[in-house]
Amino acid sequence: AFSVLGMPKELKTDNGPAYTSKEFHGFCQKWGISHTTGIPHSPTGQAIVERAHQT
């Protein structure tokens, strides 16, 4: 997505290990991306994203 849409200024993710790792934190810092996470164990914390991905 980044190659098509460009680098975002902000990212909001869940609290999965891929998004809480040192590597991901370093990536965000390197590219100047503000990273926030949703509320753990709360589906409403990511309601907009969850709604967009429903099947």
C-alpha positions as CSV (number, residue, x, y, z in Angstrom):
1,A,0.0,0.0,0.0
2,F,2.8,2.4,0.8
3,S,4.3,2.1,-2.7
4,V,1.0,3.1,-4.2
5,L,-0.4,5.6,-1.7
6,G,2.8,6.9,-0.2
7,M,4.0,7.0,3.3
8,P,1.3,7.8,5.9
9,K,1.7,10.5,8.5
10,E,-0.3,8.4,11.0
11,L,-1.0,4.7,11.5
12,K,-3.5,3.1,13.9
13,T,-3.1,-0.6,14.4
14,D,-4.2,-3.3,16.8
15,N,-1.8,-4.5,19.5
16,G,-0.5,-7.5,17.6
17,P,3.1,-8.5,18.1
18,A,4.0,-7.3,14.6
19,Y,3.0,-3.8,15.5
20,T,4.5,-3.6,19.0
21,S,8.0,-4.8,18.0
22,K,11.2,-2.8,18.2
23,E,11.6,-3.2,14.4
24,F,8.2,-1.7,13.7
25,H,8.7,1.1,16.1
26,G,12.1,1.8,14.5
27,F,10.4,1.8,11.0
28,C,7.9,4.3,12.1
29,Q,10.5,6.6,13.6
30,K,12.7,6.3,10.5
31,W,9.8,7.4,8.2
32,G,8.3,10.0,10.6
33,I,5.1,8.0,11.1
34,S,3.0,8.6,14.2
35,H,1.8,5.2,15.5
36,T,-1.1,4.6,17.9
37,T,-2.7,1.4,18.9
38,G,-6.3,0.5,19.6
39,I,-7.7,-0.5,23.0
40,P,-6.6,-4.1,23.8
41,H,-9.4,-6.7,23.7
42,S,-12.0,-4.2,22.5
43,P,-13.4,-4.6,19.0
44,T,-14.9,-1.1,19.2
45,G,-11.3,0.3,19.4
46,Q,-10.9,-0.6,15.7
47,A,-14.6,-0.3,14.7
48,I,-14.1,1.6,11.4
49,V,-11.4,-0.8,10.2
50,E,-13.4,-3.9,11.3
51,R,-16.5,-2.6,9.5
52,A,-14.6,-2.0,6.3
53,H,-13.2,-5.5,6.4
54,Q,-16.4,-7.4,7.2
55,T,-17.3,-10.1,4.8
